[in-house]
């Protein structure tokens, strides 16, 4: 499932695995605005789950999907297994948006989705690397990465960008 960035030429061809191991492709979300987030349950930014869920509930009927990808690469803040992570999200934040299997977002084993996203939208000072949990990529209905937001940018601050893409 790990790939050289040159191998994946189309976002919609990238393979994913849901928290319960169900395979799918990004193509499942074609035509929707996607907010892709690397998440963690023991992070100072974990309360952003509430804001992400609020955005999802407010705009899902207009075509927004939030995609949560647990990652344990930053301070070992996501130590649980996929089932435990999903249970945490449901119990603590009533998350209904899709949560996927735990992934790496940086390094030689970075998931192809994050390789692709980083290649199409650099971070602060042109850096490709994701710096921490709750980095957010906003992707339009055609699969173009429109914006990248750091961990400190709240879901509420992103809402105007989401609304603009949905109008």
Secondary structure, 3 states (H helix, E strand, C coil): CCCCCCCCCCHHHCEEEECCCCEEEHHHHCCCEEEEEEECCCCCCCCHHHHHHHHHHHHHHHCEEEEEEECCCCCCCCCCCHHHHHHHHHHHHCCCCEEECCCECCCCCECHHHHHHHHHCCCHHHCCCCCCCCCEEEECCCCCEEEEECCCCCHHHHHHHHHHHHC
